[in-house]
Amino acid sequence: MSKHHARRPIRVFLAAALALVGAAAATAPAHAVYGSLAWARWDSIVRQGPGMGYPVIGEVLKDARIVVYSCEAQWCLIGGKQDPEGWVARDRVDFGLGPYGD
């Protein structure tokens, strides 16, 4: 068997391994990497879940840039470099450019 044919199984194995790694990355939770840029319209309480009955875990200050991972009827799951990941009331979030055009 020539050197060219001996390397073929290794190449096939590497291609299959890379495909599996890509498939695993594609099934990761979307909010782990992606989200929509937004900003806080007012100082806002961050809760552990989407509703007033959930414990408070932090706050986001007015005009802070945040990342919104998803929204349900009245609540948005947010996060950010300096903000805890949690839920804020939807009416306290605005999308697009911030109040200062940033």
DSSP file (Angstrom, degrees, kcal/mol; ACC not computed):
  #  RESIDUE AA STRUCTURE BP1 BP2  ACC     N-H-->O    O-->H-N    N-H-->O    O-->H-N    TCO  KAPPA ALPHA  PHI   PSI    X-CA   Y-CA   Z-CA
    1    1 A M              0   0    0      0, 0.0     2,-0.0     0, 0.0     0, 0.0   0.000 360.0 360.0 360.0 136.6    0.0    0.0    0.0
    2    2 A S     >  -     0   0    0      1,-0.1     4,-1.7     4,-0.0     5,-0.1  -0.294 360.0-109.5 -77.9 165.3    1.4    3.4   -0.9
    3    3 A K  H  > S+     0   0    0      1,-0.2     4,-1.5     2,-0.2     5,-0.1   0.862 118.2  58.6 -60.5 -36.3    1.8    6.3    1.5
    4    4 A H  H  > S+     0   0    0      1,-0.2     4,-0.7     2,-0.2    -1,-0.2   0.916 108.6  43.1 -61.2 -44.6   -1.1    8.2   -0.1
    5    5 A H  H  4 S+     0   0    0      1,-0.2     3,-0.4     2,-0.2    -1,-0.2   0.811 108.9  58.6 -72.9 -29.9   -3.5    5.3    0.6
    6    6 A A  H  < S+     0   0    0     -4,-1.7     4,-0.5     1,-0.2    -1,-0.2   0.820 105.2  50.4 -68.7 -30.0   -2.2    4.8    4.1
    7    7 A R  H  X S+     0   0    0     -4,-1.5     4,-2.2    -3,-0.2    -1,-0.2   0.674  90.4  80.9 -81.8 -17.6   -3.1    8.4    5.0
    8    8 A R  H  X S+     0   0    0     -4,-0.7     4,-2.4    -3,-0.4     5,-0.2   0.914  89.2  50.7 -58.8 -47.0   -6.7    8.3    3.7
    9    9 A P  H  > S+     0   0    0      0, 0.0     4,-2.4     0, 0.0    -1,-0.2   0.884 110.2  51.5 -60.3 -35.7   -8.2    6.5    6.8
   10   10 A I  H  > S+     0   0    0     -4,-0.5     4,-2.7     2,-0.2    -2,-0.2   0.922 110.2  48.4 -65.3 -42.9   -6.6    9.2    9.0
   11   11 A R  H  X S+     0   0    0     -4,-2.2     4,-2.4     2,-0.2    -1,-0.2   0.901 111.5  49.5 -63.9 -40.9   -8.0   12.0    6.9
   12   12 A V  H  X S+     0   0    0     -4,-2.4     4,-2.3     2,-0.2    -1,-0.2   0.917 111.9  49.1 -64.2 -42.8  -11.5   10.4    7.0
   13   13 A F  H  X S+     0   0    0     -4,-2.4     4,-2.5    -5,-0.2    -2,-0.2   0.931 111.7  48.4 -62.1 -46.1  -11.2   10.0   10.8
   14   14 A L  H  X S+     0   0    0     -4,-2.7     4,-2.4     1,-0.2    -2,-0.2   0.899 111.0  50.7 -62.4 -40.9  -10.2   13.6   11.2
   15   15 A A  H  X S+     0   0    0     -4,-2.4     4,-2.0     1,-0.2    -1,-0.2   0.912 111.8  47.6 -63.5 -42.0  -13.0   14.8    9.0
   16   16 A A  H  X S+     0   0    0     -4,-2.3     4,-2.1     2,-0.2    -2,-0.2   0.904 111.2  51.0 -66.0 -40.6  -15.6   12.8   11.0
   17   17 A A  H  X S+     0   0    0     -4,-2.5     4,-2.2     1,-0.2    -2,-0.2   0.913 110.4  49.1 -63.4 -42.7  -14.2   14.1   14.3
   18   18 A L  H  X S+     0   0    0     -4,-2.4     4,-2.4     1,-0.2    -1,-0.2   0.884 109.0  53.1 -64.2 -38.0  -14.4   17.7   13.1
   19   19 A A  H  X S+     0   0    0     -4,-2.0     4,-2.2     2,-0.2    -1,-0.2   0.899 109.1  49.2 -64.1 -39.8  -18.0   17.1   12.0
   20   20 A L  H  X S+     0   0    0     -4,-2.1     4,-2.3     2,-0.2    -2,-0.2   0.902 110.2  50.2 -66.2 -40.7  -18.9   15.8   15.4
   21   21 A V  H  X S+     0   0    0     -4,-2.2     4,-2.1     1,-0.2    -2,-0.2   0.918 111.5  49.1 -63.1 -42.6  -17.3   18.7   17.2
   22   22 A G  H  X S+     0   0    0     -4,-2.4     4,-1.9     1,-0.2    -2,-0.2   0.888 110.4  50.4 -63.4 -39.9  -19.2   21.1   14.9
   23   23 A A  H  X S+     0   0    0     -4,-2.2     4,-1.0     2,-0.2    -1,-0.2   0.890 109.5  50.9 -66.6 -38.7  -22.5   19.3   15.5
   24   24 A A  H  < S+     0   0    0     -4,-2.3     3,-0.5     1,-0.2     4,-0.3   0.908 110.5  49.0 -65.2 -41.0  -22.0   19.5   19.3
   25   25 A A  H >< S+     0   0    0     -4,-2.1     3,-1.1     1,-0.2    -1,-0.2   0.866 106.9  56.5 -65.6 -35.5  -21.3   23.2   19.1
   26   26 A A  H 3< S+     0   0    0     -4,-1.9    -1,-0.2     1,-0.2    -2,-0.2   0.747 105.3  51.6 -69.7 -22.7  -24.4   23.8   17.0
   27   27 A T  T 3< S+     0   0    0     -4,-1.0    -1,-0.2    -3,-0.5    -2,-0.2   0.424  83.0 114.4 -95.2   2.2  -26.6   22.2   19.7
   28   28 A A  S <  S-     0   0    0     -3,-1.1     5,-0.1    -4,-0.3    -3,-0.0  -0.349  86.5 -80.4 -66.1 153.0  -25.3   24.3   22.5
   29   29 A P    >   -     0   0    0      0, 0.0     3,-1.6     0, 0.0     4,-0.4  -0.304  37.7-132.9 -56.3 134.8  -27.8   26.7   24.1
   30   30 A A  G >> S+     0   0    0      1,-0.3     4,-2.9     2,-0.2     3,-1.5   0.868 102.7  59.5 -60.6 -38.0  -28.2   29.8   21.9
   31   31 A H  G 34 S+     0   0    0      1,-0.3    -1,-0.3     2,-0.2    39,-0.1   0.632  87.8  76.2 -70.7  -9.4  -28.0   32.2   24.8
   32   32 A A  G <4 S+     0   0    0     -3,-1.6    -1,-0.3     1,-0.1    -2,-0.2   0.810 122.1   2.4 -67.4 -26.4  -24.5   30.8   25.6
   33   33 A V  T <4 S+     0   0    0     -3,-1.5     2,-0.2    -4,-0.4    -2,-0.2   0.652 124.4  56.6-127.1 -35.1  -23.1   32.8   22.7
   34   34 A Y     <  +     0   0    0     -4,-2.9     2,-0.3    -5,-0.2    -1,-0.1  -0.618  49.0 134.1-110.5 161.9  -25.8   34.8   21.0
   35   35 A G        -     0   0    0     -2,-0.2     2,-0.4    -3,-0.1    34,-0.2  -0.929  49.9 -89.3 175.8 171.9  -28.3   37.5   22.0
   36   36 A S  E     -A   68   0A   0     32,-2.8    32,-3.1    -2,-0.3     2,-0.2  -0.853  39.6-119.4-101.7 134.2  -29.7   40.8   20.9
   37   37 A L  E     +A   67   0A   0     -2,-0.4    59,-1.1    30,-0.2     2,-0.3  -0.512  48.9 149.2 -70.8 137.7  -28.1   44.0   22.1
   38   38 A A  E     -AB  66  95A   0     28,-2.5    28,-2.4    -2,-0.2     2,-0.3  -0.838  32.7-130.8-150.8-175.8  -30.4   46.2   24.1
   39   39 A W  E     -AB  65  94A   0     55,-2.5    55,-2.4    26,-0.3     2,-0.5  -0.988  25.9-103.6-147.8 156.2  -30.4   48.7   27.0
   40   40 A A  E     - B   0  93A   0     24,-2.1    23,-3.2    21,-0.3    53,-0.2  -0.681  19.4-160.3 -83.6 124.5  -32.2   49.3   30.2
   41   41 A R  S    S+     0   0    0     51,-2.8     2,-0.3    -2,-0.5    -1,-0.2   0.809  77.4   2.1 -72.6 -30.5  -34.8   52.0   30.0
   42   42 A W  S    S-     0   0    0     50,-0.6     2,-0.1    20,-0.1    22,-0.1  -0.911 100.9 -67.9-143.8 167.3  -34.9   52.4   33.8
   43   43 A D        -     0   0    0     -2,-0.3     2,-0.4    18,-0.1    18,-0.2  -0.467  66.0-164.4 -55.0 132.6  -33.1   51.0   36.9
   44   44 A S  E     -C   60   0A   0     16,-3.3    16,-2.9    -2,-0.1     2,-0.3  -0.979  22.1-127.0-136.1 138.8  -34.5   47.4   36.8
   45   45 A I  E     -C   59   0A   0     -2,-0.4     2,-0.5    14,-0.2    44,-0.4  -0.640  23.2-143.9 -79.0 136.4  -34.6   44.5   39.2
   46   46 A V  E     -C   58   0A   0     12,-3.0    11,-3.1    -2,-0.3    12,-1.3  -0.905  19.2-163.7-103.6 128.1  -33.3   41.2   37.9
   47   47 A R  E     -CD  56  87A   0     40,-3.1    40,-3.0    -2,-0.5     9,-0.2  -0.731  29.9-120.5-112.6 160.3  -35.2   38.2   39.0
   48   48 A Q  S    S+     0   0    0      7,-2.4     8,-0.1    -2,-0.3    -1,-0.1   0.730  95.8  13.4 -69.9 -23.3  -34.3   34.5   39.0
   49   49 A G  S    S-     0   0    0      2,-0.3     2,-1.9     6,-0.3     5,-0.2  -0.896  96.7 -78.3-146.6 173.8  -37.3   33.6   36.8
   50   50 A P  S    S+     0   0    0      0, 0.0     2,-0.3     0, 0.0    24,-0.1  -0.486  96.8  52.5 -81.8  75.3  -39.9   35.3   34.6
   51   51 A G  S >  S-     0   0    0     -2,-1.9     3,-1.5    36,-0.1    -2,-0.3  -0.864  88.0 -98.3 169.2 159.0  -42.3   36.7   37.2
   52   52 A M  T 3  S+     0   0    0      1,-0.3    -1,-0.1    -2,-0.3     4,-0.1   0.706 113.2  67.4 -65.7 -20.6  -42.8   38.8   40.4
   53   53 A G  T 3  S+     0   0    0     -3,-0.1    -1,-0.3     2,-0.1     0, 0.0   0.592  82.3  92.7 -77.7 -10.0  -42.8   35.6   42.5
   54   54 A Y  S <  S-     0   0    0     -3,-1.5    -3,-0.0    -5,-0.2     0, 0.0  -0.556  86.9 -97.4 -85.5 150.6  -39.2   34.8   41.7
   55   55 A P        -     0   0    0      0, 0.0    -7,-2.4     0, 0.0     2,-0.4  -0.270  36.2-110.1 -64.6 150.0  -36.4   36.0   44.0
   56   56 A V  E     +C   47   0A   0     -9,-0.2    -9,-0.3     1,-0.1     3,-0.1  -0.667  36.2 174.2 -77.9 131.1  -34.4   39.2   43.2
   57   57 A I  E     -     0   0A   0    -11,-3.1     2,-0.3    -2,-0.4   -10,-0.2   0.445  58.6 -43.8-117.8  -4.9  -30.8   38.4   42.2
   58   58 A G  E     -C   46   0A   0    -12,-1.3   -12,-3.0    26,-0.1     2,-0.3  -0.989  55.1-103.0 170.1-166.6  -29.6   41.8   41.2
   59   59 A E  E     -C   45   0A   0     -2,-0.3     2,-0.4   -14,-0.3   -14,-0.2  -0.983  10.8-142.0-147.7 158.8  -30.3   45.0   39.3
   60   60 A V  E     -C   44   0A   0    -16,-2.9   -16,-3.3    -2,-0.3     2,-0.1  -0.984  27.7-127.2-120.7 133.0  -29.5   46.7   36.0
   61   61 A L    >   -     0   0    0     -2,-0.4     3,-2.0   -18,-0.2   -21,-0.3  -0.466  36.3 -83.8 -82.3 152.5  -28.9   50.4   36.0
   62   62 A K  T 3  S+     0   0    0      1,-0.3   -21,-0.2    -2,-0.1    -1,-0.1  -0.213 114.3  13.9 -52.0 139.0  -30.8   52.8   33.7
   63   63 A D  T 3  S+     0   0    0    -23,-3.2    -1,-0.3     1,-0.2     2,-0.2   0.465  89.7 146.8  70.8   6.0  -29.1   53.1   30.2
   64   64 A A    <   -     0   0    0     -3,-2.0   -24,-2.1   -24,-0.1     2,-0.3  -0.494  52.3-119.5 -71.0 139.1  -26.9   50.0   30.8
   65   65 A R  E     +A   39   0A   0    -26,-0.2     2,-0.3    -2,-0.2   -26,-0.3  -0.646  42.4 174.4 -75.5 134.0  -26.1   48.0   27.7
   66   66 A I  E     -A   38   0A   0    -28,-2.4   -28,-2.5    -2,-0.3     2,-0.5  -0.882  31.3-123.7-135.0 166.1  -27.5   44.4   28.1
   67   67 A V  E     -AE  37  79A   0     12,-3.2    12,-1.9    -2,-0.3     2,-0.6  -0.970  20.2-152.3-112.5 127.5  -27.8   41.3   26.0
   68   68 A V  E     -AE  36  78A   0    -32,-3.1   -32,-2.8    -2,-0.5    10,-0.2  -0.895  13.5-178.7-102.1 119.9  -31.3   39.9   25.7
   69   69 A Y  E     -     0   0A   0      8,-2.9     2,-0.3    -2,-0.6    -1,-0.2   0.848  66.5 -23.7 -85.5 -37.8  -31.3   36.1   25.1
   70   70 A S  E     - E   0  77A   0      7,-1.1     7,-3.0   -34,-0.1     2,-0.4  -0.973  55.5-139.7-166.6 160.4  -35.1   35.7   24.8
   71   71 A C  E     - E   0  76A   0     -2,-0.3     5,-0.3     5,-0.3     2,-0.2  -0.985   8.6-167.9-129.6 142.2  -38.4   37.3   25.8
   72   72 A E        -     0   0    0      3,-3.6     3,-0.3    -2,-0.4    18,-0.1  -0.566  57.2 -65.2-110.0-177.3  -41.6   35.8   26.9
   73   73 A A  S    S-     0   0    0      1,-0.2     3,-0.0    -2,-0.2    -2,-0.0   0.824 127.3  -0.9 -39.4 -58.9  -44.9   37.7   27.2
   74   74 A Q  S    S+     0   0    0    -24,-0.1    16,-3.1    16,-0.1    17,-0.4   0.358 124.5  64.7-118.0   3.6  -43.9   40.2   29.9
   75   75 A W  E     - F   0  89A   0     -3,-0.3    -3,-3.6    14,-0.3     2,-0.4  -0.956  55.7-156.4-136.1 148.1  -40.3   39.2   30.7
   76   76 A C  E     -EF  71  88A   0     12,-2.7    12,-2.2    -2,-0.3     2,-0.6  -0.980  18.8-133.1-124.4 137.0  -36.9   39.0   29.0
   77   77 A L  E     +EF  70  87A   0     -7,-3.0    -8,-2.9    -2,-0.4    -7,-1.1  -0.786  40.8 176.5 -84.3 120.2  -33.9   36.8   29.9
   78   78 A I  E     +EF  68  86A   0      8,-3.4     8,-1.8    -2,-0.6     2,-0.3  -0.748  17.4 164.2-125.0 168.4  -30.9   39.1   30.0
   79   79 A G  E     +E   67   0A   0    -12,-1.9   -12,-3.2    -2,-0.3     2,-0.3  -0.936   3.3 168.8-164.2-178.5  -27.2   39.1   30.7
   80   80 A G        -     0   0    0      3,-0.8     3,-0.1    -2,-0.3   -14,-0.1  -0.940  52.4 -79.5 172.5 171.7  -24.1   41.2   30.2
   81   81 A K  S    S+     0   0    0     -2,-0.3    -1,-0.1     1,-0.2   -15,-0.1   0.889 129.9  21.0 -58.6 -40.5  -20.5   41.6   31.2
   82   82 A Q  S    S+     0   0    0     -3,-0.1    -1,-0.2     2,-0.1   -16,-0.0   0.386 112.5  83.7-110.3   1.7  -21.4   43.3   34.4
   83   83 A D  S    S-     0   0    0     -3,-0.1    -3,-0.8   -25,-0.1     2,-0.1  -0.819  78.8-113.1-111.4 145.7  -25.0   42.1   34.9
   84   84 A P        -     0   0    0      0, 0.0     2,-0.5     0, 0.0    -6,-0.1  -0.438  35.9-108.9 -69.6 148.4  -26.3   38.9   36.4
   85   85 A E  S    S+     0   0    0     -6,-0.1     2,-0.3    -2,-0.1    -6,-0.2  -0.698  73.4 101.7 -77.4 124.5  -28.1   36.6   34.0
   86   86 A G  E     - F   0  78A   0     -8,-1.8    -8,-3.4    -2,-0.5     2,-0.4  -0.929  68.1 -60.6-176.8-163.2  -31.7   36.7   34.9
   87   87 A W  E     -DF  47  77A   0    -40,-3.0   -40,-3.1    -2,-0.3     2,-0.3  -0.867  36.3-179.4-113.9 135.8  -35.2   38.1   34.0
   88   88 A V  E     - F   0  76A   0    -12,-2.2   -12,-2.7    -2,-0.4   -42,-0.1  -0.923  42.8 -87.2-126.3 156.1  -36.4   41.7   33.8
   89   89 A A  E >   - F   0  75A   0    -44,-0.4     3,-1.9    -2,-0.3   -14,-0.3  -0.397  36.4-128.8 -61.6 135.5  -39.8   43.1   33.0
   90   90 A R  G >  S+     0   0    0    -16,-3.1     3,-1.7     1,-0.3   -15,-0.1   0.821 104.6  62.4 -57.8 -36.0  -40.1   43.5   29.2
   91   91 A D  G 3  S+     0   0    0    -17,-0.4    -1,-0.3     1,-0.3    -2,-0.1   0.554  97.2  59.9 -72.6  -4.1  -41.3   47.1   29.4
   92   92 A R  G <  S+     0   0    0     -3,-1.9   -51,-2.8   -51,-0.1   -50,-0.6   0.370  94.3  79.2 -99.3   3.1  -37.9   48.1   31.0
   93   93 A V  E <   -B   40   0A   0     -3,-1.7     2,-0.4   -53,-0.2   -53,-0.2  -0.908  55.4-174.7-115.1 137.7  -35.9   46.9   27.9
   94   94 A D  E     -B   39   0A   0    -55,-2.4   -55,-2.5    -2,-0.4     2,-0.2  -0.991  14.0-143.0-130.5 143.3  -35.4   48.7   24.7
   95   95 A F  E     +B   38   0A   0     -2,-0.4     2,-0.2   -57,-0.2   -57,-0.2  -0.592  57.5  26.5-102.1 162.8  -33.6   47.4   21.6
   96   96 A G  S    S+     0   0    0    -59,-1.1    -2,-0.1    -2,-0.2     6,-0.0  -0.567 105.5  10.3  92.1-153.9  -31.4   49.1   19.1
   97   97 A L  S    S-     0   0    0     -2,-0.2   -58,-0.1     1,-0.1     0, 0.0  -0.300  79.2-117.6 -63.0 143.7  -29.2   52.1   19.7
   98   98 A G    >   -     0   0    0    -60,-0.1     3,-1.9     1,-0.1    -1,-0.1  -0.098  38.7 -86.8 -71.6 178.7  -28.9   53.2   23.3
   99   99 A P  T 3  S+     0   0    0      0, 0.0    -1,-0.1     0, 0.0    -2,-0.1   0.689 130.3  47.5 -64.4 -18.3  -30.0   56.6   24.6
  100  100 A Y  T 3  S-     0   0    0    -37,-0.1    -2,-0.1     0, 0.0    -3,-0.0   0.166 123.4-100.1-108.9  16.9  -26.7   58.2   23.6
  101  101 A G    <         0   0    0     -3,-1.9    -4,-0.1     1,-0.1    -5,-0.0   0.626 360.0 360.0  78.8  13.9  -26.6   56.6   20.1
  102  102 A D              0   0    0     -6,-0.0    -5,-0.1     0, 0.0    -6,-0.1   0.447 360.0 360.0 -99.1 360.0  -24.2   53.9   21.0
